[in-house]
Amino acid sequence: MLHDPDKESNRKARQKKNLIRFYLRRGLLLLLGLLILAVLLIALICKETSVSVEGTAIYSQEEAIDRILDDKLSRRNTVYAFLKNALLPKKNIPFIDSARIRFRSAGQITIEIRQTPMTGYYLLPDGTNRAYFNAKGQVTDVSSLVVDGLPSLSGISAEKAKKGDIIPIQDKADRESVLSIYQFFADKSISISDLKLGENGTVQVSCKNLNISLGSRTNLRDKLKRVPYLLDKIEDMSGTLHLENWTPDNTDVIFEKDQAQMEKEAQQKKESDQADSKNSKEETKKSN
């Protein structure tokens, strides 16, 4: 009987292929089993027990969690919450640039939030919505939500606003002056409540019980330099600080007390006079 070497070679090749397929199937089944086991372990071990929030003063902890972990499984499993956040990060959340999930333990995560930098806001004609803007004058959010501690920009008008718009001040120099004033008070950690842009680019700033009239942008930098010193002198008094006429040749600054301040001082003087009168009578009795 003749032996065909080609048939023998083909038979061995088929056996080898079958053996490879066998081990591949076994390997895939093993890998699938390990994957299922890993999923079960993750589901059992990484049950979510605690979520903390860092980096936001705008949202409460529960509000932030609701916006970031916005499905049931994210609220139940830390690994799922982490992977979903990494692969599909939440976008278009008002006042939030980014939110990152960090593990503290198998069942504990922290949501680290980076807030959108904001300088101020201006009110829209509906009286409810606010256009929030950053240090470059770009609108970052339009919302009816109120962010505490941000100063308003008044004396301007805009029919509507959307994200990316520039604050509605047509004159570029006036716009830059307004933004520089906001930045100055922020750098000096002086809280202001409003910046009002008047006719011909004049500016008035409301700060505590004071109005600071800066006038036009002429000599603006030198005017602003004097504000912290003057505020220390005035302390808790109320009225208007007039810097609009300040020049290097005319350095006089007028502080105009308002009605409330004059009434306060009159009351203080009355109380002081009454105390002096009472002390004088007591001394007279003692001497007698």
Secondary structure as GFF3:
##gff-version 3
##sequence-region A 1 288
A	DSSP	alpha_helix	5	45	.	.	.	ID=ss1
A	DSSP	beta_strand	50	54	.	.	.	ID=ss2
A	DSSP	alpha_helix	61	68	.	.	.	ID=ss3
A	DSSP	alpha_helix	72	76	.	.	.	ID=ss4
A	DSSP	alpha_helix	78	87	.	.	.	ID=ss5
A	DSSP	beta_strand	96	105	.	.	.	ID=ss6
A	DSSP	beta_strand	108	115	.	.	.	ID=ss7
A	DSSP	beta_strand	120	123	.	.	.	ID=ss8
A	DSSP	beta_strand	130	133	.	.	.	ID=ss9
A	DSSP	beta_strand	139	143	.	.	.	ID=ss10
A	DSSP	beta_strand	152	154	.	.	.	ID=ss11
A	DSSP	alpha_helix	172	187	.	.	.	ID=ss12
A	DSSP	beta_strand	194	197	.	.	.	ID=ss13
A	DSSP	three_ten_helix	199	201	.	.	.	ID=ss14
A	DSSP	beta_strand	203	207	.	.	.	ID=ss15
A	DSSP	beta_strand	210	215	.	.	.	ID=ss16
A	DSSP	alpha_helix	220	234	.	.	.	ID=ss17
A	DSSP	beta_strand	239	242	.	.	.	ID=ss18
A	DSSP	beta_strand	254	257	.	.	.	ID=ss19
A	DSSP	alpha_helix	259	287	.	.	.	ID=ss20
###
